[in-house]
Each structure stands twice: as structure tokens, then as C-alpha cells.
Amino acid sequence: MHRKIIGFTIAIALLTAGSLYAQHADNSVAGNWNISVPDHDITIRMELEQEGHQLSGNFLIPEHGDLFVLGQFSGDSLLLEAVEGSYMQLTISGQLQADGTLVGSFSGDIGEMDWTAHRVHGK
């Protein structure tokens, strides 16, 4: 599992090098987010901490509990994976949009699903 995270980290770093990095160096996804999944009546709370490009966080999935994730945010690209030993395997990829939302997809035990996230302010 650690090899996958290292591989994804290197891939993200290479994809976002150069001028793209310079344009987005100040972006941060740290904080709380509400994730909506089209065609599913569910809201998932995502809590992220960010140190440089490294992310750690938690998905609070109703009726399932917490899913701890690790990953990277570079440029405007987000990549997270459930940490080893989690109750489900999940990869979360996304892009920070100009309006401040995140848009992406989940893949793993649950299949593949698109999602949109809005930052929760003041909490």
C-alpha cells in the first residue's frame, strides 16, 4: 500500500511541475468539505489537513464510520487513498475548480462514482 502512495505521489508531482505549479502554489484544500454524490441521497463529510503537498484526513461516511485517508494535493489535483487496514479500499481523485469547489471520482470497493464537494465555512 505504501508503494502505491509513493507511486501516486511521484505521478502527481510530475504532472503538475513547472508553470502549473507556480500558478497554484498557494491553493489549499485543508479544512472541512461536504461531498455530494449524484443519484445518491448521501452527504459525506471530508476533513483534510495539509502540510505542503501532503494530505491526511478523514471521511465521515453515514452509517459506516470514519475512513482515514492519505494523499497529495499539487497544482489543482487531489489524490487520496484509504490507509492500510481500512474497512474499504477507496481511491479519491479530484480537481479544485475556479469557484472553490472540488470535483472528482471515487473508485474502489464501491465501484466508481463522481462527486462534488463544497467547503464548509465557519466550522
C-alpha positions in Angstrom: 0.0 0.0 0.0 2.9 2.4 0.8 4.4 1.7 -2.6 1.1 2.8 -4.3 1.0 6.0 -2.3 4.6 6.8 -3.2 3.9 6.0 -6.9 0.8 8.2 -6.9 2.8 11.0 -5.2 5.5 10.9 -7.8 3.0 10.8 -10.7 1.1 13.8 -9.3 4.4 15.7 -8.8 5.5 15.1 -12.4 2.1 16.1 -13.8 2.0 19.4 -12.0 5.5 20.6 -12.4 6.6 23.9 -13.9 4.3 26.8 -14.6 1.2 25.0 -13.4 2.7 24.6 -10.0 3.6 28.2 -9.9 0.1 29.3 -10.7 -1.5 27.2 -8.0 1.2 27.1 -5.3 -0.9 29.0 -2.8 -4.0 26.7 -3.1 -5.0 24.7 -0.1 -7.7 22.1 0.4 -7.3 21.9 4.2 -10.5 22.1 6.2 -13.9 20.6 6.1 -15.9 19.7 3.0 -19.4 18.3 2.3 -19.3 15.8 -0.6 -22.4 15.1 -2.6 -22.7 12.1 -4.9 -25.2 12.5 -7.8 -28.1 10.0 -7.7 -27.3 9.0 -4.1 -29.0 10.6 -1.1 -25.9 10.9 1.0 -23.6 13.6 2.2 -20.1 12.6 3.2 -18.0 14.9 5.4 -14.4 15.1 4.4 -11.9 16.6 6.9 -8.4 17.3 5.5 -5.2 18.5 7.0 -2.4 19.7 4.6 1.3 20.1 5.1 2.9 21.4 1.9 1.5 18.9 -0.7 0.9 16.1 1.8 -2.7 15.4 2.9 -4.2 13.4 5.7 -7.8 13.2 6.5 -11.0 11.5 7.4 -14.1 10.6 5.5 -17.1 10.5 7.8 -19.5 8.2 6.0 -23.0 8.0 7.5 -23.8 4.5 8.8 -20.2 3.3 8.2 -18.0 5.5 10.3 -14.6 7.0 9.7 -12.4 6.2 6.7 -8.9 7.5 7.2 -7.1 8.7 4.0 -3.6 9.9 3.0 -2.6 11.6 -0.2 -1.4 14.6 -2.0 -2.6 17.9 -3.4 -0.5 19.6 -6.0 -1.4 22.3 -8.5 -5.2 21.8 -8.6 -5.1 18.0 -8.4 -6.1 15.9 -5.4 -5.4 12.2 -4.9 -6.3 10.3 -1.7 -6.3 6.7 -0.8 -7.8 4.8 2.2 -5.0 3.9 4.6 -3.9 0.4 5.0 -6.2 -1.6 7.3 -9.3 0.5 6.5 -12.6 -1.3 6.2 -12.8 -0.5 2.5 -10.4 0.2 -0.3 -11.0 3.6 -1.9 -9.1 6.0 -4.2 -10.4 9.5 -4.4 -9.2 11.8 -7.2 -10.4 15.4 -7.8 -9.7 18.8 -9.2 -10.0 22.2 -7.4 -12.3 24.4 -9.6 -12.0 28.1 -10.1 -15.2 28.6 -7.9 -13.5 26.8 -5.0 -15.4 23.5 -5.3 -13.8 20.1 -5.7 -15.0 17.8 -8.5 -13.8 14.2 -8.9 -14.4 10.5 -8.7 -14.2 7.6 -6.2 -13.1 4.2 -7.2 -12.7 1.0 -5.2 -14.9 -1.5 -3.4 -17.9 0.7 -4.0 -17.4 0.8 -7.8 -16.8 4.2 -9.5 -18.8 7.3 -8.7 -18.5 11.0 -9.4 -18.7 13.5 -6.6 -18.7 17.3 -5.9 -17.5 18.9 -2.7 -18.2 22.3 -1.2 -16.1 23.8 1.6 -17.8 24.1 5.0 -17.1 27.6 6.3 -17.1 28.6 9.9 -16.8 25.1 11.4 
